Amino acid sequence: MKVAILIDGAFYTRRAMLVWGKQNPRDAATMMIRYCKAHLEQAGEDAKLYRIFYYDCPPPNLHAVNPISKKPVHMIKTEGAKWRLGFFKELTKKRKLALRKGKIDEENPTWKLAPERIKDLFNNKITLDELDERDVQLDIRQKGVDMRIGLDIASMCYKKQVDQIILIAGDSDFVPAAKLARREGVDFILDPMWMPIKDDLFEHIDGLHSQIDNPAYASKEEKGRIKSHRKDKPLK
């Protein structure tokens, strides 16, 4: 049985940070491969890796001004951008891994306030003068990532290149791709890394399981919703 593992990079790196904490690019790449191998082992002794596909966008090369501190920011020189470029470099060294890059919409970038700080403002816990430059971040939109995931799923299914697809993501935008895979006879497994998913996505997958235990960062409500959505029992 040939297995393809597809990873929504922006989603994975956010969840990985919560699970394993901050890692250097090399260790993070090694951990991701180890995570994928755990999926392959669960797929069965006859499971063979077709390829790991990692989808993400390079950091934007744009200049902006922080609305709180009024300091200029060159995004490509930030620590986050340097980490991501280093992570991409490490991934290119891995065998049977394809790096699929989308693009960043660099036109008309906007700043957004962290959700928890918005709550603090509305609850009168803080004032606007108490906001820090770290409370805002650029709202940067990715272009082409979801499309590349959908196209690769369709191509592998139509060409009969794989028997199972494991998608590490949590977005309902992938419902059409999941439905297509199942129609073509491909077993479609979703790993949301303990993030609650919508019912329409759950309806159109063959399996739902994450290769991590109940994470300490998840709320009781979040754990309960995921646990009730288990869909990994084999057919009898």
CORCOR-V299119 format. One record per pair of residues at least 4 apart in sequence whose ideal C-beta (glycine too) atoms are under 7 Angstrom apart, sorted by the first residue. I is the first residue (numbers start at 1). J is the second residue. Records with the same first field share a line. If there is no record, write none. Layout:
# CORCOR-V299119
I=J, J
This chain:
# CORCOR-V299119
1=43, 44, 46, 47, 48, 163, 164
2=48, 50, 161, 162, 163
3=40, 43, 47, 48, 49, 50, 162, 164, 166
4=50, 51, 53, 156, 162, 165
5=36, 39, 52, 166
6=53, 149, 152, 165, 167, 168
7=12, 52, 53, 54, 55, 168
8=12, 55, 149, 168, 169, 171
9=13, 54, 55, 56
10=14, 56, 142
11=15, 169, 170
12=16, 168
13=17
15=19, 193, 195
16=20, 28
17=21, 22
18=215, 217
19=212, 215
20=31
23=27, 28, 31
24=28
25=29, 83, 86, 87, 90
26=30, 90
27=31
28=32, 87
29=33, 87, 90, 91, 94
30=34
31=35
32=36
33=37, 94
34=38
35=211
36=40, 52
37=41
38=42, 211
39=43, 166, 191, 211
40=47, 49
43=47, 164
49=96
50=161, 162
51=96, 98
52=96, 97
53=98, 100, 152
54=91, 97, 99, 100
55=100, 102, 145, 148, 149
56=101, 145
57=101, 102, 103, 104, 142, 145
58=101
59=75, 76, 81, 84, 85
60=75, 104, 106, 140
61=75, 76
62=75, 106, 109
63=72, 74
64=73, 75, 109, 138
65=70, 72, 73
66=70, 71, 73, 133, 136
67=111, 136
68=131, 132, 133, 135, 136
69=133
71=133
73=78
75=81, 138
76=81
77=81
79=83
80=84
81=85
82=86
83=87
84=88
85=89
86=90
87=91
88=92, 99
91=97, 99
92=99
100=148
102=142, 143, 144, 145, 148
103=143, 144
104=140, 142
105=141, 143
109=138, 140
110=139
111=136, 137, 138, 139
112=136, 137, 139
113=117, 118, 135, 136
114=135
115=119
116=120
117=121, 131, 135
118=122
119=123
120=125, 126
121=126
126=130
131=135
144=148
145=149
146=150, 173
147=151
148=152
149=153, 174, 177
150=154, 176, 177
151=155
152=156
153=157, 165, 177, 180, 181
154=158, 177, 180
155=159
156=161, 162, 165
157=180, 181, 184, 186
158=184
162=186
163=186, 187
164=186, 187, 189
165=181, 186, 188
166=189, 191
167=174, 190
168=191, 193
169=174
170=192, 195, 197
172=198, 200, 201
174=178, 201
175=179, 200, 201, 204
176=180
177=181
178=182, 188, 204, 205
179=183, 204
180=184
181=186, 188
182=186, 188, 204, 206
187=206
188=205, 206
189=205, 206, 207
190=205, 208
191=209, 210, 211
192=197, 210
193=210, 212
194=210, 212, 214, 215, 218, 226
196=222, 225, 226
197=201, 202, 229
199=203
201=205
202=208, 229, 231
205=231
207=231, 232
208=229, 230, 231, 232
209=232
214=218, 223
218=222, 223
220=224
221=225
222=226
223=227
224=228
225=229
